[in-house]
Amino acid sequence: MKKKKRILFVCLGNICRSSSAEGIMRKLVEEAGLEDAFEIDSAGILSYHQGELPDSRMRAHAARRGYNLVHRSRPVRTDDFFNFDLIIGMDDRNIDDLKDRAPSPNEYQKIHRMTDYCTQFTHADHVPDPYYGGADGFEHVLDLLEDACVGLLATCSAQDS
């Protein structure tokens, strides 16, 4: 049996972007019948929202697209660098913080940018934080994350074949 591909999505507080990426990726994996091939989680750089559900606005926008966001926020832990194959940050600040925390060069290599997997929004260089914006921001984030998750699943599937 093949080893599970373990993916951790990371943003600042783990209540908007990374929790949505986790929910989207879980649904894509389930629809593809690949639940046994993946382990998917999300975390935040900060522990400020630890234990909270995703932002209610993000949950509402995601629900309209068929995603049920039930993850409880948690901070990134040192063990995550050893337990996950891919650690995917949403923006440069997340990437820099993750690189600062990586315990060794081997784990440093696991860090990637979410938008690197986009296939439609190829000019996007980050997933913006929608927290202080309006409805359009949440929708834009979901558009970017759906695109990147489709690309990520395709990348992971190609690597396993």
C-alpha positions in Angstrom: 0.0 0.0 0.0 1.3 3.4 -0.9 2.2 5.9 1.8 -0.5 8.6 2.4 0.3 12.1 1.0 0.2 14.3 4.0 -0.6 18.0 3.3 -0.8 20.9 5.8 -2.3 24.3 4.7 -1.1 27.3 6.6 -2.3 30.9 6.9 -2.0 33.5 9.7 -4.9 32.6 12.0 -6.3 29.3 10.5 -9.9 30.7 10.3 -10.2 31.8 6.7 -7.7 30.7 4.0 -6.0 27.5 5.3 -9.2 26.1 6.8 -11.0 26.7 3.5 -8.1 25.1 1.5 -8.4 22.1 3.8 -12.2 21.9 3.2 -11.9 22.3 -0.5 -9.0 19.7 -0.8 -11.0 17.2 1.4 -14.0 17.5 -0.9 -11.9 17.1 -4.1 -10.1 14.1 -2.6 -13.4 12.5 -1.6 -15.0 13.1 -5.0 -12.0 11.5 -6.6 -12.3 8.5 -4.3 -8.8 9.1 -2.9 -9.6 9.5 0.9 -7.2 6.6 1.7 -4.4 8.3 -0.2 -4.3 11.6 1.6 -4.2 13.2 5.1 -5.2 16.8 5.0 -5.0 19.4 7.8 -4.6 23.1 8.4 -3.0 25.4 10.9 -2.1 29.0 11.6 1.1 30.9 12.3 -0.6 32.5 15.3 -2.5 30.7 18.1 -4.8 33.7 18.6 -7.9 31.8 17.3 -7.0 28.4 18.7 -10.0 26.1 19.1 -12.3 28.3 17.0 -14.3 27.3 14.0 -13.5 29.1 10.7 -14.8 32.7 10.4 -18.6 32.7 10.0 -18.4 34.7 6.8 -16.0 32.2 5.2 -18.2 29.3 6.4 -21.2 30.9 4.8 -19.5 31.6 1.4 -17.9 28.1 1.4 -21.3 26.5 2.2 -22.8 28.1 -0.8 -20.2 26.2 -2.9 -20.8 22.9 -1.1 -18.0 23.0 1.4 -18.6 22.3 5.1 -15.8 24.0 7.1 -15.6 22.4 10.5 -11.9 22.5 11.3 -10.9 24.0 14.7 -8.1 26.4 14.5 -4.7 25.4 15.8 -1.2 26.8 15.6 1.6 25.3 13.5 3.8 22.9 15.7 7.3 21.7 15.2 6.0 18.2 14.8 4.1 19.3 11.7 7.4 19.7 9.8 8.1 16.0 10.4 4.6 14.7 10.0 3.6 16.4 6.7 5.0 15.9 3.2 3.8 19.3 2.0 3.4 22.5 4.1 1.6 25.1 2.0 1.5 28.7 2.9 -0.9 31.3 1.6 1.3 34.4 1.3 5.0 35.6 1.6 4.6 36.3 5.3 3.3 32.8 6.0 6.1 31.3 3.9 8.8 33.4 5.7 7.4 32.4 9.1 7.3 28.8 8.1 10.9 28.9 6.8 12.0 30.5 10.1 10.4 27.7 12.0 11.6 24.8 9.9 13.8 22.6 12.1 16.2 21.5 9.3 16.9 22.0 5.6 15.0 18.7 4.9 11.8 20.2 6.4 12.5 23.5 4.8 12.1 21.8 1.4 8.5 20.8 2.3 7.3 24.5 2.3 5.4 25.7 -0.8 3.2 28.6 -1.9 -0.5 27.8 -2.5 -0.7 29.8 -5.7 2.1 27.8 -7.3 -0.5 25.2 -7.9 -3.0 27.5 -9.7 -3.8 26.6 -13.3 -6.3 29.4 -14.1 -5.1 32.2 -11.9 -1.5 31.9 -13.0 -0.6 35.5 -12.2 -1.7 35.2 -8.6 1.3 35.3 -6.3 -0.6 34.9 -3.0 -3.9 34.2 -1.5 -5.0 37.5 0.1 -6.4 37.5 3.6 -10.2 38.3 3.3 -10.7 38.9 7.0 -11.0 42.7 6.9 -12.7 42.9 3.5 -16.2 42.3 2.1 -18.0 39.5 0.4 -16.0 39.9 -2.8 -12.8 39.1 -0.9 -14.1 35.8 0.4 -15.4 34.8 -3.0 -12.0 35.7 -4.6 -10.2 33.6 -2.0 -12.4 30.6 -2.7 -11.9 31.0 -6.4 -8.1 31.0 -5.9 -8.2 28.0 -3.5 -10.4 25.9 -5.7 -8.1 26.5 -8.6 -4.9 25.8 -6.6 -6.4 22.7 -4.9 -7.4 21.2 -8.3 -3.8 21.8 -9.4 -2.4 20.4 -6.2 -4.4 17.2 -6.5 -3.3 16.8 -10.1 0.4 17.4 -9.1 0.1 14.8 -6.3 -1.7 12.3 -8.5 1.0 12.7 -11.3 3.8 12.1 -8.7 2.1 8.9 -7.5 1.6 7.4 -11.0 
